[in-house]
Amino acid sequence: MKSWYLLYCKTRHEIRAQQNLALQQVDSYLPMITQQRTVRNKQKMVTAPLFPSYLFIYFDPQITSVSKIHNTRGANRIVGCREVMTPIDERIISALKRRVQDYVPEEVKPLGKGDKVKFVDGPFKDLEAIFDENNPDKRCHVLFNIMGQQKRILVELTNLQATSKNDPAT
């Protein structure tokens, strides 16, 4: 009987495995999402697998041999494939398909000089500053008021969040 199984693929070979399985008439599902990533120091929207190195496959082990799946280009092994294979419940795959379909990525605008920012982590948590410039090593310079003087400090970019114009705290 056909069921869903989880296939572990070689690193960054999910699409190759999916294409080669399709040639063998094995159905598969590769959930993809669009997210913002830094590519060559620029922010870009990139489509990538939701679960890197994993692919859901739908087949009957009585008809299609497991060794044929394991020997598919791009594939590595079926997860949990020992003596008795454990199928994935159809409802989990259906729910996953609905959630991926309904997902709308939020585009994050890069910070610009003069933007107000708020620290979300670190020793300055919940304090505000003014963004000055990026550094290539995932850090940035901000202007920060310390004891009545404006100082330029280097901080981790991940510790900052842009404050919105209609935020009552600004």
PyRosetta script that sets phi, psi and omega in degrees:
from pyrosetta import init, pose_from_sequence

init()
pose = pose_from_sequence("MKSWYLLYCKTRHEIRAQQNLALQQVDSYLPMITQQRTVRNKQKMVTAPLFPSYLFIYFDPQITSVSKIHNTRGANRIVGCREVMTPIDERIISALKRRVQDYVPEEVKPLGKGDKVKFVDGPFKDLEAIFDENNPDKRCHVLFNIMGQQKRILVELTNLQATSKNDPAT")
pose.set_psi(1, 137.0)
pose.set_omega(1, -178.7)
pose.set_phi(2, -69.6)
pose.set_psi(2, 137.5)
pose.set_omega(2, 177.3)
pose.set_phi(3, -148.0)
pose.set_psi(3, 166.1)
pose.set_omega(3, 176.4)
pose.set_phi(4, -88.3)
pose.set_psi(4, 139.1)
pose.set_omega(4, 176.6)
pose.set_phi(5, -134.9)
pose.set_psi(5, 161.4)
pose.set_omega(5, 180.0)
pose.set_phi(6, -103.6)
pose.set_psi(6, 124.5)
pose.set_omega(6, -179.1)
pose.set_phi(7, -108.0)
pose.set_psi(7, 126.2)
pose.set_omega(7, 174.8)
pose.set_phi(8, -87.9)
pose.set_psi(8, 125.3)
pose.set_omega(8, -176.9)
pose.set_phi(9, -105.2)
pose.set_psi(9, 164.9)
pose.set_omega(9, 172.9)
pose.set_phi(10, -65.8)
pose.set_psi(10, 153.5)
pose.set_omega(10, -176.2)
pose.set_phi(11, -54.8)
pose.set_psi(11, 126.0)
pose.set_omega(11, 179.5)
pose.set_phi(12, 59.1)
pose.set_psi(12, 30.1)
pose.set_omega(12, 178.4)
pose.set_phi(13, -120.3)
pose.set_psi(13, 21.1)
pose.set_omega(13, -177.6)
pose.set_phi(14, -61.1)
pose.set_psi(14, -44.7)
pose.set_omega(14, -177.4)
pose.set_phi(15, -69.1)
pose.set_psi(15, -39.3)
pose.set_omega(15, 177.4)
pose.set_phi(16, -61.4)
pose.set_psi(16, -44.9)
pose.set_omega(16, 178.1)
pose.set_phi(17, -62.5)
pose.set_psi(17, -41.8)
pose.set_omega(17, -179.9)
pose.set_phi(18, -62.1)
pose.set_psi(18, -43.4)
pose.set_omega(18, 179.8)
pose.set_phi(19, -64.9)
pose.set_psi(19, -43.6)
pose.set_omega(19, -179.7)
pose.set_phi(20, -69.0)
pose.set_psi(20, -32.6)
pose.set_omega(20, 176.0)
pose.set_phi(21, -69.9)
pose.set_psi(21, -35.9)
pose.set_omega(21, 178.1)
pose.set_phi(22, -62.5)
pose.set_psi(22, -36.0)
pose.set_omega(22, 177.0)
pose.set_phi(23, -64.7)
pose.set_psi(23, -23.7)
pose.set_omega(23, 178.0)
pose.set_phi(24, -95.3)
pose.set_psi(24, 9.8)
pose.set_omega(24, -177.9)
pose.set_phi(25, 61.1)
pose.set_psi(25, 36.5)
pose.set_omega(25, 174.6)
pose.set_phi(26, -106.0)
pose.set_psi(26, 119.8)
pose.set_omega(26, 179.1)
pose.set_phi(27, -72.1)
pose.set_psi(27, 148.3)
pose.set_omega(27, 179.1)
pose.set_phi(28, -148.7)
pose.set_psi(28, 164.7)
pose.set_omega(28, 177.8)
pose.set_phi(29, -139.2)
pose.set_psi(29, 123.7)
pose.set_omega(29, 178.3)
pose.set_phi(30, -120.4)
pose.set_psi(30, 99.0)
pose.set_omega(30, 179.6)
pose.set_phi(31, -67.2)
pose.set_psi(31, 124.8)
pose.set_omega(31, -179.2)
pose.set_phi(32, -117.7)
pose.set_psi(32, 144.2)
pose.set_omega(32, 174.8)
pose.set_phi(33, -131.4)
pose.set_psi(33, 155.4)
pose.set_omega(33, 176.4)
pose.set_phi(34, -101.7)
pose.set_psi(34, 130.1)
pose.set_omega(34, -179.1)
pose.set_phi(35, -144.8)
pose.set_psi(35, 159.4)
pose.set_omega(35, -179.6)
pose.set_phi(36, -85.3)
pose.set_psi(36, 129.8)
pose.set_omega(36, 178.9)
pose.set_phi(37, -135.4)
pose.set_psi(37, 157.7)
pose.set_omega(37, 175.5)
pose.set_phi(38, -91.7)
pose.set_psi(38, 117.1)
pose.set_omega(38, 178.8)
pose.set_phi(39, -122.1)
pose.set_psi(39, 116.6)
pose.set_omega(39, -177.7)
pose.set_phi(40, 52.8)
pose.set_psi(40, 49.4)
pose.set_omega(40, 178.2)
pose.set_phi(41, 62.4)
pose.set_psi(41, 21.5)
pose.set_omega(41, 175.7)
pose.set_phi(42, -129.0)
pose.set_psi(42, 143.3)
pose.set_omega(42, 178.9)
pose.set_phi(43, -80.9)
pose.set_psi(43, 126.4)
pose.set_omega(43, 179.3)
pose.set_phi(44, -136.6)
pose.set_psi(44, 151.0)
pose.set_omega(44, 173.0)
pose.set_phi(45, -86.2)
pose.set_psi(45, 122.7)
pose.set_omega(45, -174.9)
pose.set_phi(46, -125.9)
pose.set_psi(46, 138.1)
pose.set_omega(46, 174.8)
pose.set_phi(47, -93.3)
pose.set_psi(47, 126.5)
pose.set_omega(47, -176.2)
pose.set_phi(48, -142.3)
pose.set_psi(48, 158.5)
pose.set_omega(48, 177.2)
pose.set_phi(49, -62.0)
pose.set_psi(49, 139.6)
pose.set_omega(49, 177.6)
pose.set_phi(50, -66.0)
pose.set_psi(50, -38.4)
pose.set_omega(50, 177.4)
pose.set_phi(51, -119.2)
pose.set_psi(51, 91.2)
pose.set_omega(51, -178.2)
pose.set_phi(52, -56.1)
pose.set_psi(52, 136.6)
pose.set_omega(52, 178.8)
pose.set_phi(53, 74.4)
pose.set_psi(53, 9.2)
pose.set_omega(53, 178.8)
pose.set_phi(54, -125.8)
pose.set_psi(54, 146.0)
pose.set_omega(54, -178.6)
pose.set_phi(55, -142.3)
pose.set_psi(55, 135.0)
pose.set_omega(55, 176.6)
pose.set_phi(56, -89.2)
pose.set_psi(56, 130.1)
pose.set_omega(56, 179.9)
pose.set_phi(57, -121.9)
pose.set_psi(57, 147.8)
pose.set_omega(57, -176.7)
pose.set_phi(58, -122.3)
pose.set_psi(58, 106.8)
pose.set_omega(58, -179.0)
pose.set_phi(59, -157.0)
pose.set_psi(59, 169.3)
pose.set_omega(59, 177.3)
pose.set_phi(60, -106.4)
pose.set_psi(60, 114.2)
pose.set_omega(60, -178.4)
pose.set_phi(61, -63.8)
pose.set_psi(61, -16.7)
pose.set_omega(61, 177.6)
pose.set_phi(62, -76.9)
pose.set_psi(62, -25.0)
pose.set_omega(62, -178.0)
pose.set_phi(63, -100.0)
pose.set_psi(63, -49.9)
pose.set_omega(63, 179.3)
pose.set_phi(64, -101.5)
pose.set_psi(64, 124.4)
pose.set_omega(64, -175.7)
pose.set_phi(65, -71.7)
pose.set_psi(65, 146.1)
pose.set_omega(65, 179.5)
pose.set_phi(66, -65.5)
pose.set_psi(66, -36.5)
pose.set_omega(66, 179.1)
pose.set_phi(67, -65.5)
pose.set_psi(67, -31.0)
pose.set_omega(67, 176.2)
pose.set_phi(68, -65.4)
pose.set_psi(68, -39.1)
pose.set_omega(68, 177.3)
pose.set_phi(69, -66.9)
pose.set_psi(69, -46.0)
pose.set_omega(69, -178.8)
pose.set_phi(70, -62.2)
pose.set_psi(70, -31.0)
pose.set_omega(70, -178.0)
pose.set_phi(71, -90.8)
pose.set_psi(71, 6.3)
pose.set_omega(71, 177.7)
pose.set_phi(72, -72.5)
pose.set_psi(72, 137.8)
pose.set_omega(72, 178.3)
pose.set_phi(73, -59.3)
pose.set_psi(73, 131.1)
pose.set_omega(73, -179.7)
pose.set_phi(74, 94.4)
pose.set_psi(74, -24.0)
pose.set_omega(74, -178.8)
pose.set_phi(75, -87.3)
pose.set_psi(75, 154.5)
pose.set_omega(75, 177.0)
pose.set_phi(76, -115.5)
pose.set_psi(76, -65.7)
pose.set_omega(76, -179.7)
pose.set_phi(77, -161.7)
pose.set_psi(77, 158.7)
pose.set_omega(77, 175.1)
pose.set_phi(78, -82.7)
pose.set_psi(78, 130.8)
pose.set_omega(78, -177.6)
pose.set_phi(79, -69.0)
pose.set_psi(79, 131.8)
pose.set_omega(79, 177.8)
pose.set_phi(80, 76.1)
pose.set_psi(80, 18.7)
pose.set_omega(80, -177.7)
pose.set_phi(81, -90.0)
pose.set_psi(81, 90.4)
pose.set_omega(81, 175.6)
pose.set_phi(82, -115.1)
pose.set_psi(82, -113.1)
pose.set_omega(82, 179.2)
pose.set_phi(83, -83.4)
pose.set_psi(83, -42.5)
pose.set_omega(83, 179.1)
pose.set_phi(84, -122.1)
pose.set_psi(84, 121.5)
pose.set_omega(84, -179.5)
pose.set_phi(85, -76.2)
pose.set_psi(85, 140.8)
pose.set_omega(85, -179.8)
pose.set_phi(86, -100.8)
pose.set_psi(86, 113.2)
pose.set_omega(86, 178.6)
pose.set_phi(87, -77.1)
pose.set_psi(87, 158.7)
pose.set_omega(87, 176.7)
pose.set_phi(88, -96.1)
pose.set_psi(88, 136.4)
pose.set_omega(88, -179.5)
pose.set_phi(89, -60.6)
pose.set_psi(89, 134.0)
pose.set_omega(89, 179.7)
pose.set_phi(90, -56.3)
pose.set_psi(90, -33.8)
pose.set_omega(90, -179.3)
pose.set_phi(91, -65.5)
pose.set_psi(91, -32.9)
pose.set_omega(91, 178.2)
pose.set_phi(92, -65.8)
pose.set_psi(92, -45.2)
pose.set_omega(92, 179.1)
pose.set_phi(93, -64.6)
pose.set_psi(93, -42.0)
pose.set_omega(93, 178.9)
pose.set_phi(94, -62.4)
pose.set_psi(94, -44.1)
pose.set_omega(94, 179.3)
pose.set_phi(95, -65.1)
pose.set_psi(95, -40.2)
pose.set_omega(95, 178.1)
pose.set_phi(96, -62.9)
pose.set_psi(96, -43.1)
pose.set_omega(96, 178.4)
pose.set_phi(97, -61.3)
pose.set_psi(97, -42.7)
pose.set_omega(97, 179.1)
pose.set_phi(98, -64.1)
pose.set_psi(98, -44.9)
pose.set_omega(98, -178.4)
pose.set_phi(99, -65.6)
pose.set_psi(99, -41.8)
pose.set_omega(99, 178.7)
pose.set_phi(100, -65.9)
pose.set_psi(100, -38.8)
pose.set_omega(100, 179.7)
pose.set_phi(101, -65.9)
pose.set_psi(101, -37.6)
pose.set_omega(101, -177.7)
pose.set_phi(102, -83.5)
pose.set_psi(102, -9.4)
pose.set_omega(102, -176.6)
pose.set_phi(103, -70.1)
pose.set_psi(103, 127.6)
pose.set_omega(103, 175.7)
pose.set_phi(104, -119.3)
pose.set_psi(104, 116.5)
pose.set_omega(104, -177.9)
pose.set_phi(105, -69.4)
pose.set_psi(105, 144.3)
pose.set_omega(105, 177.7)
pose.set_phi(106, -97.1)
pose.set_psi(106, 118.0)
pose.set_omega(106, -179.0)
pose.set_phi(107, -80.4)
pose.set_psi(107, 125.0)
pose.set_omega(107, -179.4)
pose.set_phi(108, -97.8)
pose.set_psi(108, 121.5)
pose.set_omega(108, 178.7)
pose.set_phi(109, -77.3)
pose.set_psi(109, 138.6)
pose.set_omega(109, 178.1)
pose.set_phi(110, -67.2)
pose.set_psi(110, 149.2)
pose.set_omega(110, 179.6)
pose.set_phi(111, -70.1)
pose.set_psi(111, 142.5)
pose.set_omega(111, 178.2)
pose.set_phi(112, -119.6)
pose.set_psi(112, 161.5)
pose.set_omega(112, -178.7)
pose.set_phi(113, -57.6)
pose.set_psi(113, 129.1)
pose.set_omega(113, 179.1)
pose.set_phi(114, 94.2)
pose.set_psi(114, -7.6)
pose.set_omega(114, 178.5)
pose.set_phi(115, -69.8)
pose.set_psi(115, 140.4)
pose.set_omega(115, 175.8)
pose.set_phi(116, -79.1)
pose.set_psi(116, 135.9)
pose.set_omega(116, 179.6)
pose.set_phi(117, -130.3)
pose.set_psi(117, 160.7)
pose.set_omega(117, 178.5)
pose.set_phi(118, -128.4)
pose.set_psi(118, 138.3)
pose.set_omega(118, 177.1)
pose.set_phi(119, -76.8)
pose.set_psi(119, 128.2)
pose.set_omega(119, 179.4)
pose.set_phi(120, -106.6)
pose.set_psi(120, -6.8)
pose.set_omega(120, 179.7)
pose.set_phi(121, -156.7)
pose.set_psi(121, 162.9)
pose.set_omega(121, 177.0)
pose.set_phi(122, 93.1)
pose.set_psi(122, -171.3)
pose.set_omega(122, -175.0)
pose.set_phi(123, -69.2)
pose.set_psi(123, -20.0)
pose.set_omega(123, -179.5)
pose.set_phi(124, -100.7)
pose.set_psi(124, 18.3)
pose.set_omega(124, -175.7)
pose.set_phi(125, -48.1)
pose.set_psi(125, 134.5)
pose.set_omega(125, 178.3)
pose.set_phi(126, 74.1)
pose.set_psi(126, 1.9)
pose.set_omega(126, 175.8)
pose.set_phi(127, -93.5)
pose.set_psi(127, 158.4)
pose.set_omega(127, -177.2)
pose.set_phi(128, -108.4)
pose.set_psi(128, 156.2)
pose.set_omega(128, 178.2)
pose.set_phi(129, -151.5)
pose.set_psi(129, -179.0)
pose.set_omega(129, 177.6)
pose.set_phi(130, -119.5)
pose.set_psi(130, 126.9)
pose.set_omega(130, -179.0)
pose.set_phi(131, -67.3)
pose.set_psi(131, 135.3)
pose.set_omega(131, -179.9)
pose.set_phi(132, -111.5)
pose.set_psi(132, -61.3)
pose.set_omega(132, 179.2)
pose.set_phi(133, -161.0)
pose.set_psi(133, 156.5)
pose.set_omega(133, 176.9)
pose.set_phi(134, -81.0)
pose.set_psi(134, 154.5)
pose.set_omega(134, 171.5)
pose.set_phi(135, -117.0)
pose.set_psi(135, 151.3)
pose.set_omega(135, -177.6)
pose.set_phi(136, -67.7)
pose.set_psi(136, -18.4)
pose.set_omega(136, -175.7)
pose.set_phi(137, -95.8)
pose.set_psi(137, 38.2)
pose.set_omega(137, 178.0)
pose.set_phi(138, 61.9)
pose.set_psi(138, 26.6)
pose.set_omega(138, 174.3)
pose.set_phi(139, -120.8)
pose.set_psi(139, 171.5)
pose.set_omega(139, 178.1)
pose.set_phi(140, -153.5)
pose.set_psi(140, 163.8)
pose.set_omega(140, 176.2)
pose.set_phi(141, -100.6)
pose.set_psi(141, 135.9)
pose.set_omega(141, 173.8)
pose.set_phi(142, -129.0)
pose.set_psi(142, 154.6)
pose.set_omega(142, 174.9)
pose.set_phi(143, -96.6)
pose.set_psi(143, 126.2)
pose.set_omega(143, -171.0)
pose.set_phi(144, -131.3)
pose.set_psi(144, 132.4)
pose.set_omega(144, 178.2)
pose.set_phi(145, -84.1)
pose.set_psi(145, 115.7)
pose.set_omega(145, 178.3)
pose.set_phi(146, -125.8)
pose.set_psi(146, 119.3)
pose.set_omega(146, 178.1)
pose.set_phi(147, 50.8)
pose.set_psi(147, 45.6)
pose.set_omega(147, 174.9)
pose.set_phi(148, 79.9)
pose.set_psi(148, 0.7)
pose.set_omega(148, 179.0)
pose.set_phi(149, -119.8)
pose.set_psi(149, 143.7)
pose.set_omega(149, 178.6)
pose.set_phi(150, -89.5)
pose.set_psi(150, 118.8)
pose.set_omega(150, -178.8)
pose.set_phi(151, -115.1)
pose.set_psi(151, 147.3)
pose.set_omega(151, 177.6)
pose.set_phi(152, -98.7)
pose.set_psi(152, 120.0)
pose.set_omega(152, -178.8)
pose.set_phi(153, -125.1)
pose.set_psi(153, 155.3)
pose.set_omega(153, 179.1)
pose.set_phi(154, -99.5)
pose.set_psi(154, 125.1)
pose.set_omega(154, -177.7)
pose.set_phi(155, -135.9)
pose.set_psi(155, 164.1)
pose.set_omega(155, 174.8)
pose.set_phi(156, -70.0)
pose.set_psi(156, 133.1)
pose.set_omega(156, 179.7)
pose.set_phi(157, -63.5)
pose.set_psi(157, -31.3)
pose.set_omega(157, -179.6)
pose.set_phi(158, -68.8)
pose.set_psi(158, -15.6)
pose.set_omega(158, 179.3)
pose.set_phi(159, -83.9)
pose.set_psi(159, -3.7)
pose.set_omega(159, -175.3)
pose.set_phi(160, -110.7)
pose.set_psi(160, 153.1)
pose.set_omega(160, 174.4)
pose.set_phi(161, -141.4)
pose.set_psi(161, 135.1)
pose.set_omega(161, 177.7)
pose.set_phi(162, -66.8)
pose.set_psi(162, 138.6)
pose.set_omega(162, 175.8)
pose.set_phi(163, -92.9)
pose.set_psi(163, 136.3)
pose.set_omega(163, -177.1)
pose.set_phi(164, -78.5)
pose.set_psi(164, 158.9)
pose.set_omega(164, -176.4)
pose.set_phi(165, -66.0)
pose.set_psi(165, -32.0)
pose.set_omega(165, -177.6)
pose.set_phi(166, -97.4)
pose.set_psi(166, 15.2)
pose.set_omega(166, 176.7)
pose.set_phi(167, -72.6)
pose.set_psi(167, 120.7)
pose.set_omega(167, -177.2)
pose.set_phi(168, -64.6)
pose.set_psi(168, -17.3)
pose.set_omega(168, -178.8)
pose.set_phi(169, -77.3)
pose.set_psi(169, -14.1)
pose.set_omega(169, -177.9)
pose.set_phi(170, -90.6)
pose.dump_pdb("model.pdb")
